[in-house]
Amino acid sequence: MEWYTQKEAADLLGVTKSTIYHYAKQGKIKKIKDPHRLYKEARYETTEIDILVSERKKQPTGLRPSEVAKYFGLSVQSILKYIQNGVIRAEIVPFGDERTSYIITEEAFQEAKEILQPRAFDRIRKGEYFHSSYDIGLFQHFQSPLVQTARVTKNDLTQDWGFSLPLSQKWIPYEEGIHKYKLRPVYSIHQESMPVKGYVFLKIPYTAEILYPFIDYLYQIWGVENIGIRELDQFILITLKAGERQFENVPFTVTDLMQFINEGTIELINGLLVVRSAYRKTNLELPIKMLDTIKQLAEDKDITISQWIEQEINNTIKKYC
């Protein structure tokens, strides 16, 4: 064959169609003239494209920084910073005119997962359970005349947001769910943000019957502003800000929740769910120089100053107990 269509060339090189257009403008590949517009799609001579394909096959295979960023829910700039700091191993590859990019091999990606994958009690980022552009929350309940029930979930491989349809046992992308299946939220997921006075942690298995009713209650009564949700291998980690909210006409009891509380306390008092943190705030005065050093050490571990101090105190206590 003497030519490739724009789409064929893009697929062969693993780039977008607009990149193929720019390659032609830069003279890297030759576009075949079609003054009478006999073809629906632009065509390009095969010679230069085949050379580029051959060169790219010699490059290391793996994931681009943008793909790794999407997987972890981070910005591309954050991933590039991790690469430059040596946290993520990456191979330098040519990219465009006199530019370079990176490829993260499968082995390096697995190493990055060990480092960057959130552990159970690391700070939960809002982006883990809330998609601001779509205004949806993880496991939020949707339905439509076509679908009795659907839950917001992420694709295991791509981390794209979409819907799980329990009855048909399939997953569909967000846009398809909204436009084709006419899915709409059953409730609002926003409430006024509460002041931070500590948190309660619950670990609920995926198989627990209380999981979805509890999440529905949290979204409606507490809102995404006052909770945190993290997916882990065997269970869901849920955090609640310390405080109190209405607890009426709920399809489960506080007793049902007790077995899942990992830290803190929950009580029912006069129709209110009262949530109390296991921590008590205390004032600690330190020299400014020492505080600056602690702040830097905490930032190096991507934890708060309080978490760093607690870790160091725990390590000291273990030595003497």
N, C-alpha and C positions, 0 to 999 in steps of 0.2 A: 504494500500500500504506500502511496506517495504522500499522503497527508493524514492528519488527525483533525477531528473536530475540536473546538475549544474545550468541550467537556471531556473528551477522550484524553487530550493533552493534560488537563488539570488532574484527572484521575491517575494518569501514569506518574505524574510528578508529585502527587499528594499535596496539591495547592489549590487555591480557589480559581475560578474562571477569570476573575479580575486580575489575579497575578499573572495569568497567561497573557492577558491584554498588555500588561506593563512590560512583560518580557519582550513582547514584539516591539513595543515602543522603544525599548532599550537596545534593540538589535540582537538580542540573544537568540531569538527564533524568527523565522521568516513567515509572515502571513501571506497567504495566497490571495491575490486580488480577485474580487468578484464584482465588477462594476455593474453587472446586470442583475445582481442579487438572485442568482439561480439557486443558491443554497441558503437554507434557513439559519445556519450557524456558521460562524467564522471558521476557516480552515487554516492549518499551519503545516508547512513542510516537515517531513518526518526526521530529516537528518539531524538538525540541532536538538530536537526533542529527544531523540534516541541517545544522543551523546549525554545530555543532561540526566536522563534516566540511568545510563550506565554509571555516571559519576556518583549519583545518589545511592546506587546499590552498593558502592564501596564504603559508604558512610555507615557508622554504627546505627543499629536499629533500636527503637525505643519510643519514648514519649517526649513530646515537646513540652516546654515549660508551661504553656497555656493549658495543656491537658492535665498536667500534674496539679496546677493551680485549681482547676475546675474540680478535680477529685477531692481535694482537701478543703474546698470552699475558701481559698485564699486568693489574693490578688497575684497577678503575674509578677509584679514588682517584688512581692514577698518571696516568691520562689527564686527569682533571679538573685535576690539578696542572700538567700540560703546557699545558692550555688557559689556565689562569689566568696562567701564566708567559709566554704568547705563543708557545710552541714549536709548538703546534697551533692553527691558525685555526679558529674555530667561531662559529656564529650563535646568539645567545640567543633561545630560544623559550619561550612560556608553558608551564607544566607544573603542573597542579593548582591549588589555591587559593593565590594570592599567591606562587607558587613559579615558578622558571624552570629550564630545562634547556638543553642545547646540541645543535645539529645540526652535524655536520662534513660539508661539501659534498664531492662527488667530487673536485673540484680540491684542496681542503684535505687530503683523505685521501691523495691521491697525493703531496702535499708531505710529509705525515707519514711515509709509507712511506720516502721518501728519507732522512728524519732518523732514524727509529726502527728501520727494518729492519736487523737485525744484519748487519754486514759480516763477511767471511770470518773474520778473526782477532780479532774482538771476543770478550769473555768469553762462553762458552756458558752460558746459564742452564739449570738442570736441568729446568725446566718445558718446555723445547723438545723434549726427547727422552724424558721420563718423566712419566706421568700417575699421580700419587700415589693418587688415589681408586680408579682402576681397577687400579693396580699393574701397569702395562704399559709397555713401552719401545718407542720408534720402531723399526719394522722387525722387531720380535720375531716369532718363528716360532710360529704356532698351527696346530692341525689338529683334525679330528674324524672320526667314522665317515662323515660326509656330505661333508666337504671334506678333500682330501688335503693341501693346504697353503694357508696364509693368512698375510699379513704385516700387522702393525699399521701403519697410516698415518693421515694427517690429510686431511680433505676440503679440496681446494684453495681453495674459495670460503669455507666457513664455519669452517675450521680445527677442526671437530669430529673427535674420535678415532673410528676404526673399523678396518675390515679391507679390504685389497685381496685379491681372490680371483683369482690369476693365470690359472687354467684357464678360468674363465668371464668373465674380464676385466671384473669389476664391483667396485664399492666398496659396502660396507654399514656402517651405524652399529654402534658397539660393542655396544649392547644386543641388536640383531638377531643379531649374530654369536654372542653368548654364549647367548641363549635359543632362537633359531630354528635356528641351525646347530650348536649345541652345541660351539662352538670352545673348546679348552683349550690352555694354553701347553705347548710341548714341553719347556721347561726353566725353571729358576729364574733370575732376573736379578739376584740380590743376593749380594754378597760383603762381607767386612769392608773398611771404608774404609782406604786406605793413606795414610800421611803425604804431604804435598805437597812434592815435591823437584823440581818442574818438570814439563814436559809435552813430549810428542812430538805433532806434527801430521801427519795424513795427508789427502790429497785424493784421493778415489776416485770416478771417473765412475759415474753411475747404470748405465751399460751394462757395467761391468767384471764379469766372472764371479766374481771373488773377493769382491765386495761383501757378499752375504748370508752366505756361509760365514764371512767374517771377523767380521761383526757377531754371528753366532751364537756364535762362539768368545769374543768379548769379553764378551757378556752372561753366558755360563756360567762363564768362568774369572776375568774381571776384575770383572764386576758393574757396575751403573749407578752405584755409588758411586765408581768409578775411571776412568770414561770420559766423553766428551761427544760428542754427535752433533748436527750441524746440517745442515738441507737448504738447498742453494743451487741456482742455476739449472741448472748443468751437472754438478755433482758433490756428493758428501757430504763434509763436513769432519768428521773424527774426531780426538779428542784422547785420549791415554792418559797417566795419571800415570806419572812416572818410577818404575821399580821392576822387579820380575821376577815372572813367573808361569809355571806349567807349560805346556809346548808339546809335547803328545804326541797321536798319533792325530788329527791335524788335516788336513783335505783340501786343504791348500795349504802352500807353503813360505815361509820368511822371504824367500827370493830373490824370490818372487812379490810380496811387499809392497814391496820396495825402490823400485820405480819410482813409488810413490805417497807416499813420505815427503817432506814439505815442510819439516820442521824437526825436528832431533834425530836420534838414531840408534837402530836396532833390531838386536840380534844374537841368535843362538841359541848358548847356552853350557850344555853338560851337560844338555840337555833342557829348559832354561828360556828363555823369551823375555825378554831383558834390554833394557829401555827406558831410554834416557838422554836427558835434556834438552840442548838446545843452549846453555842458559844455565848460568852458574856463580854461585852465591850469593856476594855480597860485602857487607861492612859499609860503610856510608856515614854518617859523622857530620856532622850539619848543625845550625845554630842552631835553637832551638825556634821562633822567629818565622818563619824561612824555611820550616821544615817545615810549620807551620800554613798558610802561604800556598800552598805546593805542594799540600797536601792539598785545599784549597778549589778550586784550579785543576783538579786531577784530578777532583774530584767534579763540577765544571761540565761536564767532557767525558765523565762517566760511565766513567772508566777508573781503574786503580789508580795509586798514587803511583809505583810502579816503571815502569809504562808511560809515565807523563807524563815522568819523568826520562829514560827511554830516547829518547822522541821528541825532547826538547829537545837531548840530546847528539847524536843523529843529524843534526838540523838544523844544529847548530854544525859538525859534522864535514864536512857537505856544502859549507859555505861555504869551507872551507880545503882541500878535496881535489878 
